[in-house]
Amino acid sequence: MKHSIFRNRQETLIKEMARLGLDGMLVTNLTSVRYLSGFTGSAGSCVLLENKKIFITDGRYQEQSKREVDGFERVIGTGPHEKILSENGTIPKGVKLALEGDSVNVNQFRRLQTLFPNVTWESTTMIVENIAAVKDAVELAALRTAVEITDRVYAEVLPMIRPGVTEKHIANQLDLRYREYADGEAYPSIVAAGPQSALPHAVPGDREIQSGDFVVIDAACKYAGYHADMTRTPVVAQAADWQKEIYAVVLEAQTAACKAARDGISCKEMDSIPRDIITDAGYGEQYIHSTGHGLGLEIHTYPRLSQQSTDILRENNVVTIEPGIYLEGRGGVRIEDDIIIHRDSAEILNRTDKELMILS
């Protein structure tokens, strides 16, 4: 299975290069390198040509790359990878190669021009990312497992949320379990109580949770390199009328977006569906971020569900749906699920209840 998955990805990229009139690609972004080769280290790059595929790293990863990298001839060297490539003689004269314009810095580009004066370098963007946005069977299995573990950990930690316990303590308990059951936390866990819950990316602190607090819990695990992402917002001991009101609006918006998701719908429309519901309820200015994003080997990938997006959802995209309302000085609500896009619908992976939970 490992061999067919990585080699299939490589062949898909090579075919895309040919379609674009390019002879191959230099891949330097580590996420893309992992997606194409299986390599999980911190120093690797690769070149894919029609008849040759080279993976480059240094001596620290000689044994690791031997175990992990599939479908490439490995080259171990020292110094910049473009220098190793030039010494190896891999790249023939006269070819036109893509490079990742978002990942190659000015100095790297200048070295490439100097070392390969007879190669035409074409700056590209989002080629590997767009391929990786459509998940294969191995990726879907890893994402399902990541979400299952995330649900499990939330259920274990939820009873710990009570007056007198700090945000930081809850975050630490989440992270401890993610590291025990999986690869660790998918991103720095957010536990934000009371007025802090109005900050979408609040950092857990020493504030003690109080009766009547909303507690935004945006936390998830990473499994086999793949990131889950979930948010729930319980309230402690008692819920005021304003809390019930905004929670109901966010739940309606989030549910409507999940029901609308399918192959072929635009990401802009996917953002508009919950945004219109929240705006009609009078809280449009308090919905201060986009509706969702892709998931994969990074926590924020493509496609993006926003008003600026020109993307279209495609079958086997995996994205989040996470509308919210944030009232400055009072508190906020966010509800988030991970979904797989199918032809005529979407599959919600999270099993954690989304109804307003009042913790006694």
Contacts in CASP RR format, 6 or more apart in sequence:
PFRMAT RR
TARGET T0000
AUTHOR 0000-0000-0000
METHOD contacts of the structure
MODEL  1
MKHSIFRNRQETLIKEMARLGLDGMLVTNLTSVRYLSGFTGSAGSCVLLE
NKKIFITDGRYQEQSKREVDGFERVIGTGPHEKILSENGTIPKGVKLALE
GDSVNVNQFRRLQTLFPNVTWESTTMIVENIAAVKDAVELAALRTAVEIT
DRVYAEVLPMIRPGVTEKHIANQLDLRYREYADGEAYPSIVAAGPQSALP
HAVPGDREIQSGDFVVIDAACKYAGYHADMTRTPVVAQAADWQKEIYAVV
LEAQTAACKAARDGISCKEMDSIPRDIITDAGYGEQYIHSTGHGLGLEIH
TYPRLSQQSTDILRENNVVTIEPGIYLEGRGGVRIEDDIIIHRDSAEILN
RTDKELMILS
1 138 0 8 1.000
2 70 0 8 1.000
3 70 0 8 1.000
3 71 0 8 1.000
5 136 0 8 1.000
5 137 0 8 1.000
5 138 0 8 1.000
6 36 0 8 1.000
6 37 0 8 1.000
6 38 0 8 1.000
6 70 0 8 1.000
6 71 0 8 1.000
7 70 0 8 1.000
7 71 0 8 1.000
8 136 0 8 1.000
9 35 0 8 1.000
9 36 0 8 1.000
9 131 0 8 1.000
9 132 0 8 1.000
9 136 0 8 1.000
10 36 0 8 1.000
10 48 0 8 1.000
10 53 0 8 1.000
10 71 0 8 1.000
12 131 0 8 1.000
13 25 0 8 1.000
13 36 0 8 1.000
13 48 0 8 1.000
13 127 0 8 1.000
13 128 0 8 1.000
13 131 0 8 1.000
14 24 0 8 1.000
14 48 0 8 1.000
14 49 0 8 1.000
14 50 0 8 1.000
16 127 0 8 1.000
16 131 0 8 1.000
17 23 0 8 1.000
17 24 0 8 1.000
17 25 0 8 1.000
17 48 0 8 1.000
17 98 0 8 1.000
18 50 0 8 1.000
20 98 0 8 1.000
20 124 0 8 1.000
20 127 0 8 1.000
21 96 0 8 1.000
22 96 0 8 1.000
22 97 0 8 1.000
22 98 0 8 1.000
22 122 0 8 1.000
23 49 0 8 1.000
23 50 0 8 1.000
23 95 0 8 1.000
23 96 0 8 1.000
23 97 0 8 1.000
24 47 0 8 1.000
24 48 0 8 1.000
24 49 0 8 1.000
24 50 0 8 1.000
24 95 0 8 1.000
24 96 0 8 1.000
24 97 0 8 1.000
24 98 0 8 1.000
25 47 0 8 1.000
25 48 0 8 1.000
25 97 0 8 1.000
25 98 0 8 1.000
25 99 0 8 1.000
25 124 0 8 1.000
25 127 0 8 1.000
26 45 0 8 1.000
26 46 0 8 1.000
26 47 0 8 1.000
26 82 0 8 1.000
26 85 0 8 1.000
26 97 0 8 1.000
26 98 0 8 1.000
26 99 0 8 1.000
26 100 0 8 1.000
26 112 0 8 1.000
26 121 0 8 1.000
27 33 0 8 1.000
27 36 0 8 1.000
27 45 0 8 1.000
27 46 0 8 1.000
27 47 0 8 1.000
27 48 0 8 1.000
27 100 0 8 1.000
27 128 0 8 1.000
28 44 0 8 1.000
28 45 0 8 1.000
28 81 0 8 1.000
28 99 0 8 1.000
28 100 0 8 1.000
28 103 0 8 1.000
28 104 0 8 1.000
28 108 0 8 1.000
29 100 0 8 1.000
29 102 0 8 1.000
29 103 0 8 1.000
29 128 0 8 1.000
30 41 0 8 1.000
30 42 0 8 1.000
30 44 0 8 1.000
31 297 0 8 1.000
31 298 0 8 1.000
32 100 0 8 1.000
32 103 0 8 1.000
32 128 0 8 1.000
32 129 0 8 1.000
32 132 0 8 1.000
33 39 0 8 1.000
33 44 0 8 1.000
33 45 0 8 1.000
33 46 0 8 1.000
33 55 0 8 1.000
34 40 0 8 1.000
34 41 0 8 1.000
34 297 0 8 1.000
35 128 0 8 1.000
35 132 0 8 1.000
35 297 0 8 1.000
36 46 0 8 1.000
36 48 0 8 1.000
36 128 0 8 1.000
37 46 0 8 1.000
37 55 0 8 1.000
37 68 0 8 1.000
37 69 0 8 1.000
37 70 0 8 1.000
37 71 0 8 1.000
37 72 0 8 1.000
38 68 0 8 1.000
38 69 0 8 1.000
38 70 0 8 1.000
39 55 0 8 1.000
39 57 0 8 1.000
39 61 0 8 1.000
39 64 0 8 1.000
39 65 0 8 1.000
39 68 0 8 1.000
39 69 0 8 1.000
40 64 0 8 1.000
40 68 0 8 1.000
40 225 0 8 1.000
41 57 0 8 1.000
41 61 0 8 1.000
41 64 0 8 1.000
43 57 0 8 1.000
43 58 0 8 1.000
43 60 0 8 1.000
43 61 0 8 1.000
44 55 0 8 1.000
44 56 0 8 1.000
44 57 0 8 1.000
44 61 0 8 1.000
44 81 0 8 1.000
45 55 0 8 1.000
45 56 0 8 1.000
45 57 0 8 1.000
45 81 0 8 1.000
46 53 0 8 1.000
46 54 0 8 1.000
46 55 0 8 1.000
46 56 0 8 1.000
46 72 0 8 1.000
47 53 0 8 1.000
47 54 0 8 1.000
47 56 0 8 1.000
47 85 0 8 1.000
47 90 0 8 1.000
47 91 0 8 1.000
47 97 0 8 1.000
49 90 0 8 1.000
49 91 0 8 1.000
49 95 0 8 1.000
52 73 0 8 1.000
52 90 0 8 1.000
53 71 0 8 1.000
53 72 0 8 1.000
53 73 0 8 1.000
54 72 0 8 1.000
54 73 0 8 1.000
54 74 0 8 1.000
54 75 0 8 1.000
54 85 0 8 1.000
54 88 0 8 1.000
54 90 0 8 1.000
55 65 0 8 1.000
55 69 0 8 1.000
55 72 0 8 1.000
55 73 0 8 1.000
55 74 0 8 1.000
55 75 0 8 1.000
56 75 0 8 1.000
56 77 0 8 1.000
56 81 0 8 1.000
56 84 0 8 1.000
56 85 0 8 1.000
57 65 0 8 1.000
57 74 0 8 1.000
57 75 0 8 1.000
57 76 0 8 1.000
57 77 0 8 1.000
58 76 0 8 1.000
58 77 0 8 1.000
58 78 0 8 1.000
58 79 0 8 1.000
59 76 0 8 1.000
59 77 0 8 1.000
59 78 0 8 1.000
61 76 0 8 1.000
62 76 0 8 1.000
65 74 0 8 1.000
65 76 0 8 1.000
66 74 0 8 1.000
75 84 0 8 1.000
75 85 0 8 1.000
75 88 0 8 1.000
75 90 0 8 1.000
77 84 0 8 1.000
78 84 0 8 1.000
80 108 0 8 1.000
80 111 0 8 1.000
82 108 0 8 1.000
82 111 0 8 1.000
82 112 0 8 1.000
82 115 0 8 1.000
82 116 0 8 1.000
83 111 0 8 1.000
83 115 0 8 1.000
85 91 0 8 1.000
85 115 0 8 1.000
86 115 0 8 1.000
86 116 0 8 1.000
91 97 0 8 1.000
91 116 0 8 1.000
91 119 0 8 1.000
93 118 0 8 1.000
93 119 0 8 1.000
94 118 0 8 1.000
94 119 0 8 1.000
94 120 0 8 1.000
95 119 0 8 1.000
95 120 0 8 1.000
96 119 0 8 1.000
96 120 0 8 1.000
96 122 0 8 1.000
97 119 0 8 1.000
97 120 0 8 1.000
97 121 0 8 1.000
97 122 0 8 1.000
98 121 0 8 1.000
98 122 0 8 1.000
98 123 0 8 1.000
98 124 0 8 1.000
98 127 0 8 1.000
99 109 0 8 1.000
99 112 0 8 1.000
99 121 0 8 1.000
99 122 0 8 1.000
99 123 0 8 1.000
99 124 0 8 1.000
100 124 0 8 1.000
100 125 0 8 1.000
100 127 0 8 1.000
100 128 0 8 1.000
101 123 0 8 1.000
101 124 0 8 1.000
101 125 0 8 1.000
102 125 0 8 1.000
102 126 0 8 1.000
104 112 0 8 1.000
104 123 0 8 1.000
109 121 0 8 1.000
112 119 0 8 1.000
112 121 0 8 1.000
113 121 0 8 1.000
126 302 0 8 1.000
129 301 0 8 1.000
129 302 0 8 1.000
130 302 0 8 1.000
132 296 0 8 1.000
132 297 0 8 1.000
132 301 0 8 1.000
133 294 0 8 1.000
133 301 0 8 1.000
133 302 0 8 1.000
133 303 0 8 1.000
133 314 0 8 1.000
133 317 0 8 1.000
134 314 0 8 1.000
134 315 0 8 1.000
134 316 0 8 1.000
134 317 0 8 1.000
135 143 0 8 1.000
135 296 0 8 1.000
135 316 0 8 1.000
135 317 0 8 1.000
135 318 0 8 1.000
135 340 0 8 1.000
136 316 0 8 1.000
139 226 0 8 1.000
139 296 0 8 1.000
139 318 0 8 1.000
140 316 0 8 1.000
140 318 0 8 1.000
140 340 0 8 1.000
142 223 0 8 1.000
142 224 0 8 1.000
142 225 0 8 1.000
142 226 0 8 1.000
143 223 0 8 1.000
143 226 0 8 1.000
143 228 0 8 1.000
143 295 0 8 1.000
143 296 0 8 1.000
143 318 0 8 1.000
143 338 0 8 1.000
143 340 0 8 1.000
143 349 0 8 1.000
144 349 0 8 1.000
145 182 0 8 1.000
145 223 0 8 1.000
145 224 0 8 1.000
146 182 0 8 1.000
146 186 0 8 1.000
146 220 0 8 1.000
146 221 0 8 1.000
146 222 0 8 1.000
146 223 0 8 1.000
146 224 0 8 1.000
146 226 0 8 1.000
146 227 0 8 1.000
146 228 0 8 1.000
147 220 0 8 1.000
147 228 0 8 1.000
147 230 0 8 1.000
147 338 0 8 1.000
147 349 0 8 1.000
147 350 0 8 1.000
148 351 0 8 1.000
149 178 0 8 1.000
149 181 0 8 1.000
149 182 0 8 1.000
149 221 0 8 1.000
149 223 0 8 1.000
149 228 0 8 1.000
150 178 0 8 1.000
150 219 0 8 1.000
150 220 0 8 1.000
150 221 0 8 1.000
150 228 0 8 1.000
150 230 0 8 1.000
150 350 0 8 1.000
151 230 0 8 1.000
151 350 0 8 1.000
151 351 0 8 1.000
151 352 0 8 1.000
152 181 0 8 1.000
153 174 0 8 1.000
153 177 0 8 1.000
153 178 0 8 1.000
153 181 0 8 1.000
153 219 0 8 1.000
153 221 0 8 1.000
154 174 0 8 1.000
154 217 0 8 1.000
154 219 0 8 1.000
154 230 0 8 1.000
154 232 0 8 1.000
154 352 0 8 1.000
155 352 0 8 1.000
156 177 0 8 1.000
157 170 0 8 1.000
157 173 0 8 1.000
157 174 0 8 1.000
157 177 0 8 1.000
158 234 0 8 1.000
158 357 0 8 1.000
158 359 0 8 1.000
160 169 0 8 1.000
160 170 0 8 1.000
160 173 0 8 1.000
161 170 0 8 1.000
161 209 0 8 1.000
161 215 0 8 1.000
161 217 0 8 1.000
161 234 0 8 1.000
161 236 0 8 1.000
161 359 0 8 1.000
162 209 0 8 1.000
162 236 0 8 1.000
162 359 0 8 1.000
163 208 0 8 1.000
163 209 0 8 1.000
163 210 0 8 1.000
163 211 0 8 1.000
163 236 0 8 1.000
163 237 0 8 1.000
164 208 0 8 1.000
164 209 0 8 1.000
164 210 0 8 1.000
165 208 0 8 1.000
165 209 0 8 1.000
166 204 0 8 1.000
166 205 0 8 1.000
166 206 0 8 1.000
166 207 0 8 1.000
166 208 0 8 1.000
166 209 0 8 1.000
167 191 0 8 1.000
167 192 0 8 1.000
167 193 0 8 1.000
167 196 0 8 1.000
167 204 0 8 1.000
167 205 0 8 1.000
167 206 0 8 1.000
167 207 0 8 1.000
167 209 0 8 1.000
167 215 0 8 1.000
168 191 0 8 1.000
168 204 0 8 1.000
168 205 0 8 1.000
168 206 0 8 1.000
170 191 0 8 1.000
170 204 0 8 1.000
170 209 0 8 1.000
170 215 0 8 1.000
170 217 0 8 1.000
171 189 0 8 1.000
171 190 0 8 1.000
171 191 0 8 1.000
171 204 0 8 1.000
171 219 0 8 1.000
174 185 0 8 1.000
174 189 0 8 1.000
174 191 0 8 1.000
174 217 0 8 1.000
174 219 0 8 1.000
175 184 0 8 1.000
175 185 0 8 1.000
175 189 0 8 1.000
175 219 0 8 1.000
178 184 0 8 1.000
178 185 0 8 1.000
178 186 0 8 1.000
178 219 0 8 1.000
178 220 0 8 1.000
178 221 0 8 1.000
178 222 0 8 1.000
179 185 0 8 1.000
181 221 0 8 1.000
182 221 0 8 1.000
182 222 0 8 1.000
182 223 0 8 1.000
183 221 0 8 1.000
183 222 0 8 1.000
183 223 0 8 1.000
183 224 0 8 1.000
183 225 0 8 1.000
184 221 0 8 1.000
184 222 0 8 1.000
185 219 0 8 1.000
185 220 0 8 1.000
185 221 0 8 1.000
185 222 0 8 1.000
186 220 0 8 1.000
186 221 0 8 1.000
186 222 0 8 1.000
186 227 0 8 1.000
186 228 0 8 1.000
186 229 0 8 1.000
186 299 0 8 1.000
187 220 0 8 1.000
187 227 0 8 1.000
187 229 0 8 1.000
187 299 0 8 1.000
188 203 0 8 1.000
189 204 0 8 1.000
189 217 0 8 1.000
189 218 0 8 1.000
189 219 0 8 1.000
190 201 0 8 1.000
190 202 0 8 1.000
190 203 0 8 1.000
190 204 0 8 1.000
190 216 0 8 1.000
190 217 0 8 1.000
190 218 0 8 1.000
190 219 0 8 1.000
190 231 0 8 1.000
191 204 0 8 1.000
191 215 0 8 1.000
191 216 0 8 1.000
191 217 0 8 1.000
191 219 0 8 1.000
192 199 0 8 1.000
192 202 0 8 1.000
192 204 0 8 1.000
192 215 0 8 1.000
192 216 0 8 1.000
193 207 0 8 1.000
193 209 0 8 1.000
193 210 0 8 1.000
193 213 0 8 1.000
193 214 0 8 1.000
193 215 0 8 1.000
193 216 0 8 1.000
193 236 0 8 1.000
194 209 0 8 1.000
194 210 0 8 1.000
194 212 0 8 1.000
194 213 0 8 1.000
194 214 0 8 1.000
194 215 0 8 1.000
194 330 0 8 1.000
194 331 0 8 1.000
195 329 0 8 1.000
195 330 0 8 1.000
195 331 0 8 1.000
196 202 0 8 1.000
196 207 0 8 1.000
196 331 0 8 1.000
197 213 0 8 1.000
197 214 0 8 1.000
197 215 0 8 1.000
197 216 0 8 1.000
197 233 0 8 1.000
197 326 0 8 1.000
197 331 0 8 1.000
197 332 0 8 1.000
197 333 0 8 1.000
198 326 0 8 1.000
198 327 0 8 1.000
198 328 0 8 1.000
198 329 0 8 1.000
198 330 0 8 1.000
198 331 0 8 1.000
198 332 0 8 1.000
199 326 0 8 1.000
200 288 0 8 1.000
200 289 0 8 1.000
200 326 0 8 1.000
200 334 0 8 1.000
202 216 0 8 1.000
209 215 0 8 1.000
209 236 0 8 1.000
210 236 0 8 1.000
211 236 0 8 1.000
211 237 0 8 1.000
211 238 0 8 1.000
212 235 0 8 1.000
212 236 0 8 1.000
212 237 0 8 1.000
212 238 0 8 1.000
212 239 0 8 1.000
212 240 0 8 1.000
212 243 0 8 1.000
213 235 0 8 1.000
213 236 0 8 1.000
214 233 0 8 1.000
214 234 0 8 1.000
214 235 0 8 1.000
214 243 0 8 1.000
214 331 0 8 1.000
214 332 0 8 1.000
214 333 0 8 1.000
215 233 0 8 1.000
215 234 0 8 1.000
215 235 0 8 1.000
215 236 0 8 1.000
216 231 0 8 1.000
216 233 0 8 1.000
216 332 0 8 1.000
216 333 0 8 1.000
216 334 0 8 1.000
217 231 0 8 1.000
217 232 0 8 1.000
217 233 0 8 1.000
217 234 0 8 1.000
218 229 0 8 1.000
218 230 0 8 1.000
218 231 0 8 1.000
218 334 0 8 1.000
218 336 0 8 1.000
219 230 0 8 1.000
220 227 0 8 1.000
220 228 0 8 1.000
220 229 0 8 1.000
220 230 0 8 1.000
221 228 0 8 1.000
222 228 0 8 1.000
225 296 0 8 1.000
225 297 0 8 1.000
226 295 0 8 1.000
226 296 0 8 1.000
226 297 0 8 1.000
227 295 0 8 1.000
227 296 0 8 1.000
227 297 0 8 1.000
227 298 0 8 1.000
227 299 0 8 1.000
228 295 0 8 1.000
228 338 0 8 1.000
228 349 0 8 1.000
229 295 0 8 1.000
229 299 0 8 1.000
229 320 0 8 1.000
229 322 0 8 1.000
229 336 0 8 1.000
229 338 0 8 1.000
230 336 0 8 1.000
230 337 0 8 1.000
230 338 0 8 1.000
230 350 0 8 1.000
230 352 0 8 1.000
231 322 0 8 1.000
231 334 0 8 1.000
231 335 0 8 1.000
231 336 0 8 1.000
232 335 0 8 1.000
232 336 0 8 1.000
232 352 0 8 1.000
232 354 0 8 1.000
232 357 0 8 1.000
233 247 0 8 1.000
233 250 0 8 1.000
233 332 0 8 1.000
233 333 0 8 1.000
233 334 0 8 1.000
233 335 0 8 1.000
234 356 0 8 1.000
234 357 0 8 1.000
234 358 0 8 1.000
234 359 0 8 1.000
235 243 0 8 1.000
235 247 0 8 1.000
235 356 0 8 1.000
235 357 0 8 1.000
235 358 0 8 1.000
235 359 0 8 1.000
236 358 0 8 1.000
236 359 0 8 1.000
237 358 0 8 1.000
237 359 0 8 1.000
237 360 0 8 1.000
238 358 0 8 1.000
239 247 0 8 1.000
239 356 0 8 1.000
239 358 0 8 1.000
242 327 0 8 1.000
242 330 0 8 1.000
243 333 0 8 1.000
243 356 0 8 1.000
244 356 0 8 1.000
246 283 0 8 1.000
246 325 0 8 1.000
246 327 0 8 1.000
246 332 0 8 1.000
246 333 0 8 1.000
247 333 0 8 1.000
247 356 0 8 1.000
248 356 0 8 1.000
249 277 0 8 1.000
249 278 0 8 1.000
249 281 0 8 1.000
249 283 0 8 1.000
249 325 0 8 1.000
250 278 0 8 1.000
250 323 0 8 1.000
250 324 0 8 1.000
250 325 0 8 1.000
250 333 0 8 1.000
250 334 0 8 1.000
250 335 0 8 1.000
251 335 0 8 1.000
251 354 0 8 1.000
251 355 0 8 1.000
251 356 0 8 1.000
252 277 0 8 1.000
253 273 0 8 1.000
253 274 0 8 1.000
253 275 0 8 1.000
253 277 0 8 1.000
253 278 0 8 1.000
253 323 0 8 1.000
253 324 0 8 1.000
254 274 0 8 1.000
254 321 0 8 1.000
254 322 0 8 1.000
254 323 0 8 1.000
254 335 0 8 1.000
254 336 0 8 1.000
254 337 0 8 1.000
254 354 0 8 1.000
255 354 0 8 1.000
256 273 0 8 1.000
256 274 0 8 1.000
256 277 0 8 1.000
257 270 0 8 1.000
257 273 0 8 1.000
257 274 0 8 1.000
257 291 0 8 1.000
257 321 0 8 1.000
257 323 0 8 1.000
258 321 0 8 1.000
258 337 0 8 1.000
258 339 0 8 1.000
258 346 0 8 1.000
258 348 0 8 1.000
259 346 0 8 1.000
260 269 0 8 1.000
260 270 0 8 1.000
260 273 0 8 1.000
261 270 0 8 1.000
261 313 0 8 1.000
261 319 0 8 1.000
261 321 0 8 1.000
261 339 0 8 1.000
261 341 0 8 1.000
261 345 0 8 1.000
261 346 0 8 1.000
262 313 0 8 1.000
262 341 0 8 1.000
262 342 0 8 1.000
262 343 0 8 1.000
262 344 0 8 1.000
262 345 0 8 1.000
262 346 0 8 1.000
263 313 0 8 1.000
263 314 0 8 1.000
263 315 0 8 1.000
263 341 0 8 1.000
263 342 0 8 1.000
263 343 0 8 1.000
263 344 0 8 1.000
264 312 0 8 1.000
264 313 0 8 1.000
264 314 0 8 1.000
265 312 0 8 1.000
265 313 0 8 1.000
266 309 0 8 1.000
266 311 0 8 1.000
266 312 0 8 1.000
266 313 0 8 1.000
267 303 0 8 1.000
267 304 0 8 1.000
267 305 0 8 1.000
267 306 0 8 1.000
267 309 0 8 1.000
267 310 0 8 1.000
267 311 0 8 1.000
267 312 0 8 1.000
267 313 0 8 1.000
268 306 0 8 1.000
268 307 0 8 1.000
268 308 0 8 1.000
268 309 0 8 1.000
268 310 0 8 1.000
270 291 0 8 1.000
270 292 0 8 1.000
270 305 0 8 1.000
270 313 0 8 1.000
270 321 0 8 1.000
271 290 0 8 1.000
271 291 0 8 1.000
271 292 0 8 1.000
271 305 0 8 1.000
271 306 0 8 1.000
271 307 0 8 1.000
271 309 0 8 1.000
272 307 0 8 1.000
273 291 0 8 1.000
274 287 0 8 1.000
274 291 0 8 1.000
274 321 0 8 1.000
274 323 0 8 1.000
275 284 0 8 1.000
275 287 0 8 1.000
275 291 0 8 1.000
275 307 0 8 1.000
275 323 0 8 1.000
278 284 0 8 1.000
278 286 0 8 1.000
278 287 0 8 1.000
278 323 0 8 1.000
278 324 0 8 1.000
278 325 0 8 1.000
279 287 0 8 1.000
283 325 0 8 1.000
286 324 0 8 1.000
286 325 0 8 1.000
286 326 0 8 1.000
286 327 0 8 1.000
287 323 0 8 1.000
287 324 0 8 1.000
287 325 0 8 1.000
287 326 0 8 1.000
288 326 0 8 1.000
289 324 0 8 1.000
290 304 0 8 1.000
290 305 0 8 1.000
290 306 0 8 1.000
290 307 0 8 1.000
290 309 0 8 1.000
291 305 0 8 1.000
291 306 0 8 1.000
291 321 0 8 1.000
291 322 0 8 1.000
291 323 0 8 1.000
292 304 0 8 1.000
292 305 0 8 1.000
292 306 0 8 1.000
292 319 0 8 1.000
292 320 0 8 1.000
292 321 0 8 1.000
292 322 0 8 1.000
293 300 0 8 1.000
293 301 0 8 1.000
293 302 0 8 1.000
293 303 0 8 1.000
293 304 0 8 1.000
293 305 0 8 1.000
293 319 0 8 1.000
293 320 0 8 1.000
294 300 0 8 1.000
294 301 0 8 1.000
294 302 0 8 1.000
294 303 0 8 1.000
294 304 0 8 1.000
294 317 0 8 1.000
294 318 0 8 1.000
294 319 0 8 1.000
294 320 0 8 1.000
295 301 0 8 1.000
295 318 0 8 1.000
295 319 0 8 1.000
295 320 0 8 1.000
295 338 0 8 1.000
296 318 0 8 1.000
302 311 0 8 1.000
303 309 0 8 1.000
303 311 0 8 1.000
303 312 0 8 1.000
303 313 0 8 1.000
303 314 0 8 1.000
303 317 0 8 1.000
303 319 0 8 1.000
304 311 0 8 1.000
305 319 0 8 1.000
305 320 0 8 1.000
305 321 0 8 1.000
313 319 0 8 1.000
313 341 0 8 1.000
314 341 0 8 1.000
315 341 0 8 1.000
315 342 0 8 1.000
315 343 0 8 1.000
316 340 0 8 1.000
316 341 0 8 1.000
317 340 0 8 1.000
317 341 0 8 1.000
318 338 0 8 1.000
318 339 0 8 1.000
318 340 0 8 1.000
318 341 0 8 1.000
319 338 0 8 1.000
319 339 0 8 1.000
319 341 0 8 1.000
320 336 0 8 1.000
320 337 0 8 1.000
320 338 0 8 1.000
320 339 0 8 1.000
321 336 0 8 1.000
321 337 0 8 1.000
321 339 0 8 1.000
322 334 0 8 1.000
322 335 0 8 1.000
322 336 0 8 1.000
322 337 0 8 1.000
323 334 0 8 1.000
323 335 0 8 1.000
324 332 0 8 1.000
324 333 0 8 1.000
324 334 0 8 1.000
324 335 0 8 1.000
325 332 0 8 1.000
325 333 0 8 1.000
326 332 0 8 1.000
326 333 0 8 1.000
335 354 0 8 1.000
337 348 0 8 1.000
337 349 0 8 1.000
337 350 0 8 1.000
337 354 0 8 1.000
338 348 0 8 1.000
338 349 0 8 1.000
338 350 0 8 1.000
339 346 0 8 1.000
339 347 0 8 1.000
339 348 0 8 1.000
339 349 0 8 1.000
340 346 0 8 1.000
340 347 0 8 1.000
340 349 0 8 1.000
END
